[in-house]
Amino acid sequence: VQLQASGGGVVQAGGSLRLSCAASGTIYSITEMGWYRQIARDEVDLVALLKSEGTTKYADSVKGRFTISRDTSENTFYLQMNNLNSRDSDNYYCNMRGRSGDGSPFNYWGQGTQVTVSS
């Protein structure tokens, strides 16, 4: 399974972006999908999480501005980012966790997509 993240770019403060994460390959069961931002070389922080049952979790800094959603027919999930500010500038990574057909857990990461907010 591979995750392909896209949608990053340069936007002015107050603007919007929509990040996409498309999964290819055979996926048996998805437990959760999430977006993370890089805060150090090997460290990421949760931005938004979507559980398979539909519950969501957001970082306090993005509540009310970002929305995570999923297109089940395409195995693609999104992060709608509204009212962006300079503190949102970062490299964003998508993540998918679940179980393969043999029951073993998987944890896949997409490549980062850079979001730059200019003031």
C-alpha positions as CSV (number, residue, x, y, z in Angstrom):
1,V,0.0,0.0,0.0
2,Q,1.2,3.5,-0.9
3,L,-0.1,6.8,0.3
4,Q,0.2,9.8,-2.0
5,A,-0.2,13.2,-0.4
6,S,-0.9,16.3,-2.5
7,G,-2.5,19.7,-2.2
8,G,0.2,21.7,-0.4
9,G,1.3,25.1,-1.7
10,V,1.7,28.7,-0.9
11,V,-1.3,30.7,0.2
12,Q,-1.9,34.0,1.8
13,A,-3.0,34.3,5.4
14,G,-6.7,33.8,5.6
15,G,-6.8,31.6,2.6
16,S,-7.6,27.9,2.2
17,L,-6.0,24.7,1.0
18,R,-7.2,21.1,0.7
19,L,-4.8,18.4,1.2
20,S,-5.5,15.0,-0.3
21,C,-4.1,11.5,0.6
22,A,-4.8,8.8,-1.9
23,A,-4.2,5.2,-1.0
24,S,-3.3,2.6,-3.6
25,G,-3.0,-1.1,-3.2
26,T,-5.1,-3.7,-1.4
27,I,-6.5,-2.4,1.9
28,Y,-8.5,-4.8,4.0
29,S,-9.5,-2.8,7.0
30,I,-8.8,0.8,7.9
31,T,-8.7,1.8,11.6
32,E,-7.9,5.4,11.4
33,M,-6.6,8.1,9.0
34,G,-4.7,11.1,10.1
35,W,-2.8,14.2,9.2
36,Y,0.4,15.1,11.1
37,R,2.8,18.0,10.9
38,Q,6.5,17.8,11.3
39,I,7.8,19.5,14.4
40,A,11.4,18.1,14.5
41,R,13.5,15.9,12.3
42,D,11.9,12.6,13.4
43,E,8.9,13.9,15.3
44,V,5.4,14.7,14.2
45,D,2.4,16.1,15.9
46,L,-1.2,15.2,15.3
47,V,-3.2,17.7,13.3
48,A,-6.4,15.8,12.6
49,L,-7.6,12.2,13.0
50,L,-10.5,10.3,11.6
51,K,-11.5,7.0,13.1
52,S,-13.2,4.3,11.0
53,E,-16.4,4.7,13.1
54,G,-16.5,8.4,12.2
55,T,-15.1,10.1,15.3
56,T,-12.6,12.9,14.8
57,K,-9.9,14.5,16.9
58,Y,-8.2,17.8,16.2
59,A,-5.2,19.7,17.5
60,D,-6.5,22.7,19.6
61,S,-4.7,25.1,17.2
62,V,-6.8,24.0,14.2
63,K,-10.2,23.3,15.8
64,G,-12.9,25.2,13.9
65,R,-10.6,25.8,10.9
66,F,-9.6,22.4,9.7
67,T,-11.8,19.5,8.7
68,I,-10.8,15.9,8.0
69,S,-12.9,13.8,5.7
70,R,-12.9,10.7,3.7
71,D,-14.1,9.4,0.3
72,T,-14.6,5.8,0.9
73,S,-15.2,4.9,-2.7
74,E,-11.7,6.1,-3.6
75,N,-9.8,5.3,-0.4
76,T,-8.8,8.9,-0.3
77,F,-9.0,11.3,2.6
78,Y,-8.7,15.0,2.9
79,L,-7.8,17.9,5.1
80,Q,-9.7,21.0,4.4
81,M,-7.7,23.9,5.8
82,N,-9.5,27.3,6.2
83,N,-8.5,30.6,7.6
84,L,-4.8,29.7,7.4
85,N,-2.2,31.6,9.3
86,S,1.6,31.6,9.3
87,R,1.7,29.2,12.3
88,D,0.1,26.6,10.0
89,S,3.2,26.6,7.7
90,D,4.8,23.2,7.9
91,N,5.3,19.9,6.2
92,Y,2.2,17.8,6.5
93,Y,2.1,14.0,6.4
94,C,-0.8,11.7,6.0
95,N,-1.0,8.4,7.8
96,M,-3.3,5.3,7.6
97,R,-3.5,2.5,10.1
98,G,-5.5,-0.7,9.9
99,R,-5.3,-4.4,9.4
100,S,-4.2,-6.4,6.4
101,G,-6.1,-9.4,5.0
102,D,-4.1,-11.8,7.3
103,G,-5.0,-9.7,10.4
104,S,-1.6,-8.1,10.8
105,P,-1.6,-4.4,11.6
106,F,-0.3,-1.9,9.2
107,N,0.9,1.7,9.6
108,Y,1.6,3.6,6.4
109,W,2.8,7.1,5.9
110,G,2.7,9.3,2.8
111,Q,5.4,11.7,1.7
112,G,5.1,15.2,3.1
113,T,3.3,18.0,1.4
114,Q,4.5,21.5,2.2
115,V,2.1,24.2,3.3
116,T,3.4,27.8,3.4
117,V,1.2,30.6,4.6
118,S,2.4,34.1,3.7
119,S,1.4,37.0,5.8
